[in-house]
């Protein structure tokens, strides 16, 4: 009897696993791919949509361009996994049985118990997140003025925070928008635990882009 292999998620793990299974199994098992979106997002490029939403055309790769025709695809949300019954429960479709299951549904932002942060902050974990950030910055810029600029605060000066600050700065410059940008990092340097020379170079570039850097400070 042919075994059923289910892959949940279309991020790097999910898409990479589907391609590997197709190459290695050569039709010896049934592969079902489940994802809430019908594309694979090149996540490390998603910040570029903050400045220019049209970039999404280049970083959202349709599932049908990745998988082979023999791999079944279901666009739906995974709402539960029953390991005893070996099935994946979906929001809209019937449950999918599996012999083997690979879960690559991504991660969630940690808010560290900071009051109001989860309710009011924007996150960057998906294409929709990046587009929402763009829309919010665009709206804030419209409502701001030179005397009362919009205040954009980015929490964390790791790679995503630095990239986000850079894209907001480019948006500001391209549109001559009245925006002040603040990059807040709890540790004492941008891109913590990296090479000091790289940290210094990044800090200089951020400061040259008029990004106000606050290291050793925590959002509270």
MOVENVEN-V440047 format. One record per residue. N is the residue number from 1. SS is DSSP state (a for helix, b for strand, c for the rest). PSI is psi in degrees with one decimal (NA if undefined). Layout:
BEGIN
n ss psi
N SS PSI
N SS PSI
END
This chain:
BEGIN
n ss psi
1 c 134.5
2 c 133.0
3 c 149.9
4 b 123.6
5 b 125.3
6 b 133.0
7 b 121.2
8 b 120.5
9 c 142.6
10 c 24.8
11 c -159.9
12 a -43.2
13 a -49.1
14 a -51.0
15 a -42.0
16 a -38.7
17 a -43.1
18 a -46.5
19 a -41.1
20 a -42.9
21 a -43.2
22 a -40.7
23 a -40.5
24 a -38.6
25 a -29.5
26 c 46.9
27 c 6.5
28 c -9.0
29 c 157.0
30 b 126.1
31 b 127.7
32 b 129.4
33 b 125.2
34 b 130.8
35 b 148.6
36 c -24.7
37 c 154.3
38 c 31.3
39 b 159.7
40 b 125.9
41 b 128.0
42 c 86.5
43 a -37.5
44 a -3.6
45 a -0.9
46 c -28.2
47 c -24.0
48 a -24.7
49 a -15.6
50 a -39.2
51 a -43.5
52 c 99.8
53 a -23.7
54 a -15.8
55 a -24.0
56 a -26.8
57 a -24.6
58 a -13.8
59 a -3.0
60 b 103.7
61 b 118.6
62 b 141.1
63 a -39.4
64 a -16.7
65 a -9.4
66 c -48.4
67 c 160.8
68 c 156.3
69 c -27.3
70 c -17.2
71 c 122.3
72 b 142.8
73 b 133.6
74 b 119.8
75 b 106.7
76 c 166.4
77 c 130.5
78 b 121.4
79 b -8.6
80 b 154.7
81 b 121.4
82 b 101.1
83 c -26.4
84 c -45.2
85 c -7.1
86 c 62.4
87 b 153.0
88 b 123.0
89 b 135.8
90 b 157.4
91 c -42.0
92 c -33.0
93 c 170.6
94 c 155.1
95 c 149.4
96 b 123.8
97 b 149.8
98 c 154.1
99 c -36.6
100 b 141.0
101 b 130.9
102 b 121.8
103 b 118.9
104 c 59.9
105 c 5.0
106 c -173.6
107 c 170.1
108 c 150.3
109 c 135.9
110 c 128.9
111 c -2.6
112 c 29.1
113 c 15.8
114 c 120.7
115 c 129.1
116 c -11.1
117 a -47.6
118 a -34.6
119 a -28.8
120 a -18.0
121 c 153.4
122 c 146.5
123 c 167.0
124 c 84.4
125 c -3.4
126 c 172.7
127 a -42.5
128 a -36.5
129 a -46.9
130 a -41.4
131 a -35.3
132 a -40.0
133 a -44.5
134 a -48.7
135 a -41.1
136 a -40.5
137 a -40.4
138 a -44.2
139 a -42.5
140 a -38.3
141 a -37.5
142 a -37.1
143 a -8.8
144 c 172.8
145 c 170.2
146 c -37.5
147 c -19.8
148 c 71.8
149 c 155.3
150 b 144.3
151 b 114.2
152 b 118.4
153 b 125.6
154 b 120.3
155 b 115.1
156 c 124.2
157 c 38.6
158 c -165.1
159 a -47.3
160 a -41.7
161 a -43.0
162 a -44.6
163 a -42.2
164 a -45.0
165 a -40.9
166 a -41.2
167 a -39.7
168 a -39.8
169 a -40.6
170 a -39.7
171 a -47.2
172 a -46.4
173 a -40.4
174 a -34.9
175 a 4.8
176 c 45.6
177 c 140.1
178 c 87.5
179 b 130.7
180 b 133.1
181 b 128.1
182 b 124.9
183 b 114.0
184 b 128.0
185 b 128.5
186 c -30.5
187 c -179.5
188 c -0.3
189 c 156.0
190 c 155.7
191 c 62.8
192 c 149.6
193 c 24.9
194 c 177.8
195 c 129.2
196 a -35.4
197 a -41.0
198 a -42.9
199 a -44.1
200 a -40.9
201 a -41.6
202 a -41.3
203 a -42.4
204 a -41.8
205 a -40.4
206 a -43.9
207 a -35.6
208 a -25.9
209 c 13.5
210 c 39.4
211 b 124.9
212 b 110.5
213 b 129.4
214 b 94.4
215 b 154.2
216 c 20.1
217 c 143.8
218 c 141.9
219 c 129.7
220 c NA
END
